[in-house]
């Protein structure tokens, strides 16, 4: 545990040379969004100075949190000995009663910084603290029809009609009122925030549009079907006879495409009026979903497919019932699995406001990429090969760890890393001091 405290500041770890009340902002941030640790007695450059009168400082921290953070968050304060110095660990745990405020303001972490939440994020924290979300709120317009949704239910589940009891069972109606999820599934979907833009480019230039369409004012279920049709219209799917069998060749694995489109619709933040879009380029399909990750899930957990925290749990449940998606938390893994035999791999770019899934086209890539990779390795200098092999063995790995293993200066290590990035052999993940490096096609 003690060694993990000296990896450098990141979204979940902050250093404080001395105790000041300013750390209460970070306490608010951790309590609102995710567990985190504040280490007191260490500088930003990871120099351990220790804490004088640690028992007195510990008491000050406890009193400051109890007196200034509303409501009171869950936390622990520990003293740790390191090289004859005492440091203090303040462990703050994600709370259920958000927002946790300091001086009537709520905070969140942005990489290695703590910033005040904007109005939208503050309102989202309020809903979460009430165990509600945008999808649970009562719809402003109650005059809704569900023809497309009902036809899909009949086809997939064999129901006779979308009855009042079924609407209640599906959690689309309570106390005689429709909620926002019902609006999203209705033929009268009036949320501009559910619009999806579809674009096919002739090449990789954004100025050369071949086909485009906007999907708005229709059910999310119909949106899914039309998105899939648009993509299938512009990608190659061939069948060839090999021996006694017929084999299908897909330019984009259909399983990956279905999962990525479904994830965009199911996990989208509909409380934000920002566009979702699918862009088809010469070499890939880019699927952009507004909203970033839901509260409570990290970028690593999302990309590794370890956990799923659906932003729209009612919508996710219905997509699962209709067999559009399988069990939650399997989507990202299914996308990766569908590319396992190809050299080109899907990419997942996560920011605070968007999630972009890039699905590369597999035709003309599978064999050529392996050849290109070998050619690139032949062009490496001796030092580049050594650094590349270190990254492969220990990925993801930080620049500092590479530098430690290779024995070069910081500037030399950065120079060789940048050369490997230019040769499209490695890529960096994370931001700021938490940047690490891994093989490009992993």
N, C-alpha and C positions, 0 to 999 in steps of 0.2 A: 504493500500500500504506500509506504513512504516514498518509494522510488517513482511512483506514478505522479507524485506531486511536483516533480521537477522536469516535466516534459515541455513546459512553456504554457503561457496563458492560452485559453481557448474559450469556446462558448460555455463550457461547464466548469471552468477553473479560473479563478482570479487571484492575483497576488496583491497584498497590501504591505508596504514597508512598515507602517505603524497604524494603529487603530485610529480612525476618524469616523464620524457619523456618516460620511459619504458612502461607506460600505452598505448602508441600509438600502440604498437604491438597488444594489445587486441582490440583497436579500429579497426584496420585492420581486425582482426579475426571476430568480430561481423558484420562489414560491408560486409565482404565476404560471410558469411554463415548464420547468423541468428541474430535477435535482441538480445541485451544484455545490462546489466547495470554495470557500474563501480562505486563503492561507495568509496569516498575518505574521510578519517577521521575515519577509522575503521581498526582494526588489523585482522589478520587471525584467531585469537581466538575469534573474534566477540566482542572485547572490543572497545567501542566508545570513541575515543580521541577528536574528533572534528577537525575542520580546523581553523587555525588562519588566519586572513585576507582573508576570503572567497571570497570577490569580486576581490581581486588581483589574487588569485589562479584561479578563474573562467576565468578571462581574459587570464591568461597564458595558460590554457587548450585550449581555443578557438583559440588563435594565433598558438599554437603548432599543432593543427589539421589542420588548414587552410594552414599552411606553410609546413607541412611534409607528409600529407597523400594525395596520388594521386590515382584517382580523389578525389574531396572533398566529404566525406560521409554525410549522413543525421544524425544529432544528436541534442540533447537538453541538456542543462546544468541547473540544478535546485539546489537551496539551500533548505535544510530541517532542521528544528529544532527538536532535540531529547534530552530530559533531559538536557536542558539548554546548549546544545552544537550544533554547526552547522556542518552538513555534506553536502557534495556535491555529487549529483547524475549526472553521465554522461550517458545518454541514447543514445545508438547507434543503428541505424536501418539498417536492411539488404538492401543493395543497388542493383541496376540493372546494374551498369556499372563496374562489376568486371574485373580484380582483383584490389582491393584497397590496395595499397602498402605503406610501410614505409621504407624509404631508399632502394627502389627498390626491396623489399622483401614482399611477401604476407604471412599472418599468419592465423592459425585456432586454435580452442579450442580443447584440448584433456582432457576431464574431467575437472579438475580445473586448468589446465595449458594452457599456450599459446605457440604454437610452430610454426616454419616456415613450410610452405607447401612444400611437395616434388614436383618433376618436373611434375609428372602426375596430381596432384591436381592443380598445377599452370596452366597447359594447359587446364584443365577442366574449371577453372575460366575464362580463356580468351575466350573460346567458349561460355560460359554462358553470358559473357558481350556482345557478338555479337549476342545474342539470337540464338545460334547454339548449337548443340551437336554432338557427334560422329556419330549418325544416319543420320544427315543432310549432312555430308561431301561427296564429290563426290567419287564414287567407283574407285579404281585404275584399276580394270579389268572391262570392259564394255561388255564382251562377256558372257551373262548370259541366262540361260533357267529357265522356271518356270512351269514345267510339274506337279509336285505335288501340288503346290500352285494353279495352274489353275484348277485342278481336284476338289480341295476342294471348290473353289469359285463356280464352276458349281453345285456341290452337295448341298451346303448350300444356295447360293444366286441365283442359276438358271441362271448365266450369260452364254453367248455363248462362249466367248473367252476373254482372257486377252489382250485387245486391248491397243494401245498407249494412247488413251484418258483415259482408266481406270487406267493405270499405273500413269498417271499424277494426276488423281482424288485421287488416293490412296497415293499420295505424294511420290511415289517411283522413279519418274523421273521428272526432270526439265531441261529446256534448252537443251533437247535432251540427257541428261546424267543420268545414274542411280546413286543413292546414296548408302550409306552403308547398309541402311535397306533393299534395294532391294537385296543386296548380301546375307543378312541373310535369306531372304525368298526364295532364288533361289536354284535350284538343284546343283549349283556350289559354294555353300557357302564355301569360302576359308579361313574364319577367324578361326584360331586355338582357339581364345578366345571364340568361341561358342561351344566348345566341352563339352559334358556332359558324366560323368562316372556313370554307373549303377552297383551296387554291391549288391548281396544277400548273407548274412552270415548265416551259419548253426545255430549259436547261437549269443551271444553278443560279441564273440571274433573276433577281426580284422584279426586274423591269419587263420580263418576257412571259406574260401570263397566257397560258393556253386554254384554261378552263377555270371557272370559279362559281361558287354558289354560297349563299348564306341561309342558314337554317334557323328560323325564328318563328314564334307563334304556334309551335306544334309540340306534341308530347316528346318527352325525353326518350321514350322507347322508339318512336319514329325517327328521332334524331340519330339514334344508334344505327338503325337499319340503313338510313340514307348515307350516313358517314361511311359505312362499310361498302355500300354500293358504289359510292364515288371513288373510293380507293381501289376497289377491285376493277373498276372501269379503266383505271390508269396504271395498273401493274400487270405484268405478264404472268399468266398461269398456264402452263403447258402440260400435256400428257404425252408420254412416250412409251412405246412398247419395248421392254427389255426382257428378252427371252420369252417366257410364258406369262409375264406379268406386265400390267400397265402401271407406270409410275408417274406421279404428279410432281412437277417442278414449279415451285412458287418463288417469284422474285422477292417477295416479302412473305415470310411465314404467316399464314392466315391466323394461326393461333396467337402469335405475338400481336398482330394487327387488331384482332378482336379484343384482346386483353387491354391493350393501350387505349383504344377508343372507349371501352367501358370504364376504365379507370378515370379517364378525363371527365366523363359525365358524372360518375358516381361520387368522386372525391373533389369535384370542383367547388369552389367557394361562391355560392349563389348570392351571397349578401354583398358581393363586390361587383360593380358594373364594369367588368374588364373582359375583353374578348378571349374566347377560346378559339383555337384555329388548328387546322390540319393542312400542312403544306407539303406537296409532293414535288421533290426535286429529281434531278437526273440520277443521283446516287442514293437517295434516302427519302424517308418520310418523317417529317417532324410533327409531333403532336404536343401542343402547348395547352396546359390547363392552368387557369388563374387560381391563385390562393396560396401557393406554397404548401407546406406540410401542415396537417392538423396539429393542434396543441397536444403534446404528449408523445410525439414520435420524432426521433432524430433522423438526420440524413443517412447515417450509416444503417440504421434499422430499416429504413425504407429501401435503400438500394440493395441491401442484402436479403430483403424479403423476410426478415425475421419476425416482424410484427405488423399488424394492420390496425390502425385506429381510424375507422371510417368517419369522415366529416359529416356525411349524410347517411346515418345508419338505417333509416327507413327506406331510403332509395336503394341502398346497397342490398337490403334484405329482399326487396322486390326484384332487383336484377338477378339475384341468386335464385329466387323462386322460378323465374322465367328461364333459368339455365343459360343466361347471358354470361354470367360469371360463375366460377366455382366457389369453393370455400374462401372466405376472407383470408388475406395474408398469403395467397398463392399466386396472385397475378404477376408480380415482378419475377418470381421464380419460374413461372411458365413462359414468360417472355424470354428469359435467359436460356431456359432449357430448349426452346425452339431454335436457338442459334448455336447450339453446342457443337454441331458438325462443321460450322463455317468459321473462317478466319475472322471475318468482320463481326463485331459484337455490337449490341445495342448500347446506347449511351443514355445516362440519366443525369440531367442538369437541374439541380434544385437550388432555388433562391427563396427569399422570404415571400416573394409575391407570385412565383410561377414554378411549375414543374414541366420540364421539356423532355419528352422521350423521343429519341432519334433512332429509327429502325433502318439500318443500312440495307440496300438491295444486295441480294446474295449472288445473283447470276453474274458471271465474269469476275467474281471476287474470290470464290472458294479456293481455286488453285493458284491464281495470280498473286494473292496476298501472301501466301506461304513462300512463293518464289521471291517476291519483293523483300520479304522479311530477311531471307537468307542473304540477298544482295546487300541489304543495309548493314547486316552484321559484318560482311566482308569489308565494308567501307569504314568500319569503326577503327579508331586508333586503339593502341594497347590500353590506355587509361579509360577510354570510353567503354571498352569491353568489360573492364574490371568493374566499373560503376554500374553498367547495365546488369551484370551478373549478380551484384549485390542487391540491386533493386528487385530482380526476379526472385531471389532467395528470401528476402525479408519484407517484401511488399505487404501493405504500404509502409514506406519508411521515410523519415524526415531527412532534410538536408544535413542537419547536425549529426544524425546517426551515420549517414553515408560518409560524411567528412571524418568522423571518428574512425570508421573502419578502413578508409582508404589512406588516411594520413596526409591529406592535402590541406591547403589553406581554404578559408571560406570562399574567397573570390575564385580560386581555381575550381573548387567543387561546383559552384554555381555555373561557371563557364561550361564545364563538361555536361552538366545536367541540361543546360539550355541547348547544347548541341544535340543531345539525345532527343529532346522535345522537337527540335527542328527536323530531325530525321524520322519523326513520327514513330518512335520506338517506345517512348514512355509518355505518361501524362501526369499532371498534378491534380490532386483532389484536396478539397478544403480551401480555406482562405486564411490570410494573415499568418500568424505564428503557428497555426495548426496545419499548414500545407504539408502534404506528404506526396510521395511519388510511387507510381506503380506502372506495370507494363500496359501499353496502350490497349491491347485487345483482350484484357482480362475483364 
